[in-house]
Amino acid sequence: MKTIDLVERIEGEAKLHCTWENEKVKDARIDFLNFRGFEYILEGKSPLDALVYTPRICGICGQAHLKATVEALENVYENINEKLQITTKAKLLREIGLNIEIIDSHIKWFYMFILPDIIKLDSNDLGIYTPLKGTRWLEAQKNASETIKALAIIGGQWPHTSYMLPGGVMSDPTKLDLVMMQNYLQTAISFFEKSISGISLENYLSFDSVENLENLGSDLKYFKNLSFKYSLENYGKSYDRFITLGESTLFRSGKIKQRLVHKLDFSKIVEDNSHTFSINKEENNTKKHTWSKSVSYDENFFETGPLSRAIISNRKFIKELHKNFQDSVFTRVMARVDEMAFLLFETNNLISQIDIKEQSYIKPKTSLKDIVDAKGMAVVEACRGSLLHNITIEKGLIKSYDVITPTVWNLGPENKTQKGIAQKAIIGSPNIEIAKIVLRSFDVCSVCTTH
């Protein structure tokens, strides 16, 4: 028996194909069918135009795309032996902006994407979590909106900000601006303490064992109880392999296959388009069913995202949960909410470190339009996981621009030897509801995937 379900209430939409045997998913396929073509649009454009185009790849993680673009362009300068000087102030403002975007996304994802489907396993009445009218849903929406206002102070707007550029940022916040940003973050911290964890942020950040699950209150306690009631600690397991490409004050890069290795060789990252539609219709065949490519590292698929970051960065609470429940839906969701707590604490500290007297921008000596032949690459940790941008410049224009998004890592199709990460995780699900929860646990973004 086969079923095809349209997965909505995500960034874009996707089709989930499931083949069933003995009342379990025997095989799964994820199709992303909306082509957008950003990589083709950028060809022949001025390199600086990418700072305007790429943040519009996604309405949720545009800040990550902007940071990846500007750092890829700065890598171009480095590769022509003109390394730019970026001030500490500019680096802080970039990281703070990205962190705030991730916090906003984590709140929305938990309350508007994953939790409602888990509650539906137990009841048709979502109660306070009912979209558009439930009190907790509205509270979550309000707090996400208040949090993102902190980013708008330094970015001028959100989404689709373009305040970063090679050499720094076009942002010069005052002391009052910084205080306002911290006030917005304090609102989110209070929401985390009262409605999400039910305990103080300081108490939560001290968690280091599975026994600490019993200390959870409020919505995390509700999520935990429902998860164990419906065995979400047993579903959604994939290869238990993890990769994190980017680094920040909170995240470390590295990979785990059988052991943790922090040094990565980016030449081992390979895209595959065996199942990917081509804009040249003559190249399409029955094997091609999605606009998503797949991507591997050293010929293996790796999961990216908050769970990967937690394990590679040695966050003890999530590492202990992983030891007990592996790469399950339960562990994956807990890792993302856990990351929100650490980001709130860390971002508040980063704002305090800004020296408003320091320069925000130092102009490059060479214009990108004068560069004859050069390449640049950058990696950034977006809300869903590792994001890679790769640019080639020829005669002052973009010759090629390649984007590898977290959803390509996690939800790309199989290759000749392995199922995709989410594809494998869905296999074994006992019903379509659980299968879709497994899919959502990776936070599906079709618009990033089909850029």
C-alpha positions in Angstrom: 0.0 0.0 0.0 1.2 3.5 -0.8 0.1 6.9 0.6 1.0 10.4 -0.5 0.6 13.3 1.9 1.1 16.9 1.3 3.1 18.4 4.2 2.1 22.0 4.8 2.5 24.3 7.7 6.2 24.4 6.9 8.3 27.0 5.0 6.9 26.0 1.6 5.4 22.5 1.1 6.6 19.0 0.4 5.1 15.7 -0.6 5.7 12.6 1.6 5.4 9.3 -0.1 5.1 6.2 2.1 5.1 2.5 1.2 3.6 0.3 3.9 4.2 -3.3 5.0 2.8 -5.0 8.1 1.3 -1.6 9.2 4.7 0.1 9.2 6.5 2.4 6.8 8.7 0.2 4.6 10.0 3.0 2.4 9.7 6.7 2.2 10.4 9.5 -0.3 10.3 13.2 0.2 9.6 15.5 -2.8 10.2 19.2 -3.1 8.3 20.4 -6.2 8.6 24.2 -6.2 11.6 25.4 -8.2 12.9 28.9 -7.4 16.2 29.2 -9.2 18.2 31.7 -7.1 21.5 30.1 -8.1 20.7 30.7 -11.8 19.4 34.3 -11.1 22.7 35.2 -9.5 24.8 34.2 -12.6 26.1 37.3 -14.3 25.2 39.7 -11.4 27.5 41.9 -9.5 28.9 40.1 -6.4 27.4 42.7 -4.1 23.9 42.0 -5.5 24.1 38.6 -3.8 23.7 40.5 -0.5 20.2 41.5 -1.6 19.2 38.3 -3.3 20.3 35.5 -0.9 18.4 36.8 2.2 15.3 36.3 0.1 15.9 32.6 -0.4 14.1 32.1 2.9 11.8 34.2 5.0 12.9 32.5 8.2 16.7 32.1 7.9 17.5 35.1 5.7 20.0 36.4 8.3 22.0 33.2 7.9 22.1 33.5 4.1 23.2 37.1 4.4 26.0 36.2 6.8 27.1 33.3 4.6 27.2 35.6 1.5 29.2 38.3 3.2 31.7 35.9 4.6 32.0 34.1 1.2 32.8 37.5 -0.4 35.3 38.3 2.4 36.9 34.9 1.7 37.2 36.0 -2.0 39.3 38.9 -0.7 41.4 36.6 1.4 42.0 34.3 -1.6 43.4 37.3 -3.6 45.7 38.1 -0.6 43.8 41.0 0.6 42.3 39.8 3.9 39.9 42.4 5.2 40.0 43.8 8.7 36.7 43.1 10.5 36.3 44.8 13.9 35.2 43.0 17.0 32.1 45.2 17.1 31.1 44.1 13.5 31.7 40.4 14.3 29.5 40.7 17.5 26.7 42.4 15.7 26.7 39.8 12.9 26.6 36.9 15.5 24.0 38.6 17.6 21.7 39.2 14.6 22.0 35.5 13.6 21.4 34.3 17.1 18.2 36.4 17.5 16.9 35.0 14.2 17.5 31.4 15.4 15.8 32.1 18.7 12.8 33.5 16.9 12.7 30.4 14.6 13.0 28.0 17.5 10.0 29.5 19.4 7.8 29.4 16.3 8.9 25.9 15.3 8.1 24.4 18.7 4.7 26.0 19.1 3.4 26.2 15.5 5.0 23.2 13.7 5.9 20.3 15.9 3.9 20.5 19.2 0.4 20.8 17.6 1.0 17.5 15.7 2.2 15.7 18.8 -0.8 17.0 20.8 -3.1 15.7 18.0 -1.9 12.2 18.8 -3.6 12.6 22.2 -6.6 14.9 21.5 -8.5 16.6 18.7 -8.7 19.7 21.0 -5.5 21.6 21.0 -6.8 23.9 23.8 -4.4 26.7 24.6 -2.2 25.6 21.7 -4.9 26.2 19.1 -3.5 28.2 16.1 -4.6 31.9 16.0 -6.7 31.8 19.1 -5.2 29.6 21.8 -3.7 31.6 24.6 -0.3 29.8 24.6 -0.1 30.0 20.8 -0.7 33.7 20.9 1.8 34.1 23.7 4.4 32.3 21.7 3.7 34.4 18.6 3.9 37.6 20.6 7.3 36.6 22.2 8.8 35.6 18.9 7.7 38.9 17.4 9.1 40.8 20.3 12.4 38.9 20.1 12.9 39.7 16.4 12.5 43.4 17.1 15.9 43.2 18.7 17.3 42.2 15.3 15.4 45.0 13.5 17.3 47.5 15.8 20.6 46.6 14.2 19.4 45.3 10.8 16.9 48.1 10.0 14.2 45.5 9.2 13.4 41.8 9.3 13.1 39.6 7.3 15.5 40.2 4.4 18.0 42.5 6.1 21.1 43.5 4.2 23.1 45.4 6.8 26.2 43.2 6.6 28.7 43.7 3.8 32.4 43.0 3.1 34.3 45.0 5.7 31.8 45.0 8.5 28.2 46.1 9.1 26.1 49.2 8.2 24.9 49.5 11.8 26.0 51.7 14.6 23.8 51.1 17.7 23.7 53.5 20.6 23.8 52.5 24.3 20.0 52.9 24.3 19.7 50.6 21.3 21.7 47.9 23.1 19.6 48.3 26.3 16.4 47.9 24.2 17.8 44.8 22.6 18.5 43.3 26.0 15.0 44.2 27.1 13.5 42.3 24.2 15.7 39.3 25.0 14.6 39.5 28.6 11.0 39.1 27.5 12.0 35.9 25.7 13.9 34.7 28.7 10.9 35.2 30.9 8.7 33.4 28.4 11.2 30.5 28.4 11.2 30.3 32.2 7.4 30.7 32.7 5.9 28.9 29.7 8.5 26.6 28.2 10.6 25.1 30.9 8.7 26.1 34.1 12.0 26.8 35.9 14.6 29.6 35.9 17.0 29.8 33.0 20.0 29.5 35.3 18.5 26.3 36.8 17.8 24.8 33.3 21.3 25.6 32.1 22.7 23.5 34.9 21.0 20.3 33.7 23.5 17.5 33.0 21.6 14.1 33.3 18.5 12.3 32.2 17.1 12.6 35.7 16.8 16.3 35.1 13.8 15.6 32.9 11.8 15.2 36.1 12.6 18.9 37.0 10.9 20.2 33.8 7.6 22.0 34.1 5.2 23.8 31.9 5.2 23.0 28.2 8.4 21.0 28.1 7.0 18.7 30.8 3.8 18.3 28.7 5.9 17.6 25.6 8.0 15.0 27.5 5.0 13.2 28.9 3.3 13.0 25.4 6.6 11.9 23.8 6.9 8.9 26.2 3.2 8.1 26.0 3.5 7.8 22.2 7.0 6.3 22.1 8.6 9.3 20.3 11.9 8.3 22.0 11.8 5.2 19.7 10.9 6.8 16.4 12.8 9.0 14.0 16.2 7.3 14.3 18.5 7.6 11.4 22.3 6.9 11.1 23.3 8.6 14.3 25.9 10.5 12.4 26.3 14.3 12.9 28.1 17.2 11.3 28.4 20.9 12.1 30.3 23.0 9.5 30.2 26.5 11.2 31.6 27.9 14.4 30.5 30.7 16.8 31.0 31.5 20.4 28.5 28.8 21.2 29.0 26.2 18.5 32.0 24.1 17.5 32.6 22.5 14.1 33.2 18.8 13.6 31.6 15.5 12.7 30.7 12.3 14.5 30.6 9.0 12.7 32.1 6.6 15.2 34.1 9.2 17.1 34.2 13.0 17.3 36.6 14.8 14.9 36.7 18.6 14.9 38.9 19.0 11.8 36.8 19.0 8.6 37.9 18.7 5.0 35.4 20.7 2.9 36.6 19.1 -0.3 34.9 15.9 0.9 31.5 17.6 0.7 29.8 16.3 -2.5 26.4 17.1 -4.0 24.5 14.5 -6.0 21.7 15.2 -8.4 20.8 11.7 -9.5 17.2 12.2 -8.3 17.0 16.0 -8.9 15.0 17.7 -11.7 17.0 19.6 -14.3 16.0 22.9 -15.9 16.9 21.2 -19.1 13.9 19.0 -19.6 15.7 16.6 -21.9 17.8 15.5 -18.9 14.8 14.5 -16.8 13.8 10.9 -16.4 11.7 8.7 -14.2 14.5 8.6 -11.5 14.1 12.4 -11.0 11.4 13.3 -8.6 12.4 16.4 -6.6 14.2 19.7 -6.9 16.4 18.9 -3.9 19.9 17.6 -4.3 21.5 15.3 -1.7 24.8 16.1 -0.1 27.3 13.8 1.6 30.6 14.2 3.5 33.2 11.6 2.7 30.6 9.5 0.9 28.3 9.4 4.0 25.1 11.2 4.9 25.2 13.2 8.1 22.5 14.9 10.1 23.0 18.6 10.8 21.1 21.0 13.1 20.6 21.6 16.8 21.1 18.0 17.8 24.4 17.8 15.9 25.5 21.1 17.4 24.7 20.0 21.0 26.6 16.8 20.7 29.6 18.2 18.9 29.8 21.2 21.2 29.5 19.0 24.3 26.3 20.2 25.8 26.0 17.7 28.7 22.2 17.5 29.1 21.5 16.7 25.4 24.5 14.3 25.2 23.0 12.4 28.1 19.6 12.3 26.5 21.3 11.1 23.3 23.0 8.3 25.1 19.6 7.0 26.2 17.4 7.8 23.3 19.8 8.2 20.3 18.8 10.4 17.4 15.0 10.0 18.0 12.2 12.6 17.6 12.3 13.2 21.4 16.0 13.9 21.5 15.9 16.1 18.3 13.1 18.3 19.7 14.7 18.6 23.1 18.0 19.6 21.5 16.4 22.5 19.7 14.6 23.8 22.7 17.8 23.4 24.8 19.7 25.4 22.2 17.2 28.2 22.6 18.1 28.5 26.3 21.8 28.7 25.6 21.3 31.2 22.8 19.2 33.5 25.0 21.9 33.5 27.7 24.9 33.8 25.3 23.3 36.5 23.1 22.5 38.7 26.1 26.2 38.5 27.1 27.4 39.3 23.6 25.3 42.5 23.5 27.1 43.6 26.7 30.5 43.1 25.0 29.9 45.7 22.2 32.1 48.8 22.3 30.0 51.5 20.6 33.1 53.6 20.0 34.6 51.0 17.8 34.2 51.2 14.0 31.4 49.2 12.4 32.9 49.1 8.9 36.3 49.3 7.3 36.1 49.8 3.5 38.0 47.2 1.3 40.8 48.7 -0.8 39.7 46.8 -3.9 36.2 46.7 -5.4 34.8 43.3 -6.2 34.0 44.5 -9.7 37.7 44.8 -10.3 38.4 41.2 -9.4 39.2 39.2 -12.5 39.1 35.6 -11.2 38.5 34.4 -7.7 36.5 32.0 -5.5 35.1 32.2 -2.0 33.3 29.9 0.4 31.7 30.3 3.8 29.8 28.2 6.3 27.2 29.4 8.8 25.1 27.7 11.4 21.5 28.5 10.5 18.4 27.6 12.7 18.0 24.2 10.9 21.7 23.4 10.7 24.8 24.0 8.5 24.6 26.3 5.5 27.3 26.6 2.9 27.7 29.3 0.2 30.2 28.9 -2.6 30.9 31.8 -5.1 33.0 32.1 -8.2 33.8 35.5 -9.6 35.0 36.1 -13.1 35.6 39.6 -14.7 33.9 41.3 -11.7 30.7 39.3 -12.1 29.3 36.1 -10.5 30.1 33.2 -12.7 28.5 30.6 -10.4 26.9 30.5 -7.0 26.2 27.3 -5.1 24.1 27.1 -1.9 23.9 23.9 0.2 21.2 24.3 2.9 20.5 22.3 6.1 17.4 20.8 4.5 19.5 19.4 1.7 21.7 17.6 4.3 18.7 16.3 6.3 15.9 15.8 3.7 17.7 15.3 0.5 17.0 12.1 -1.5 18.9 8.8 -1.4 22.0 8.2 -3.4 23.2 4.9 -4.9 24.3 3.4 -1.6 22.2 5.1 1.2 18.8 6.4 2.1 18.6 10.1 3.0 18.8 11.1 6.6 15.0 11.9 7.1 14.1 9.2 4.6 15.7 6.5 6.8 14.3 8.1 10.0 10.7 7.8 8.7 11.1 4.1 7.9 9.5 2.1 10.6 6.9 4.7 11.6 3.6 2.9 12.6 1.2 5.5 11.0 1.2 8.6 8.8 0.8 10.9 11.8 4.1 9.6 13.4 5.8 9.7 10.0 4.9 13.4 9.5 6.1 14.2 13.1 9.4 12.5 12.2 9.6 14.7 9.1 8.8 17.9 11.1 11.4 17.1 13.7 14.0 18.1 11.1 12.1 21.4 10.5 11.3 21.2 6.8 12.1 24.1 4.6 11.3 23.5 0.9 12.1 27.1 -0.2 15.7 26.8 1.0 16.0 23.4 -0.5 14.6 24.4 -3.9 16.5 27.7 -4.1 
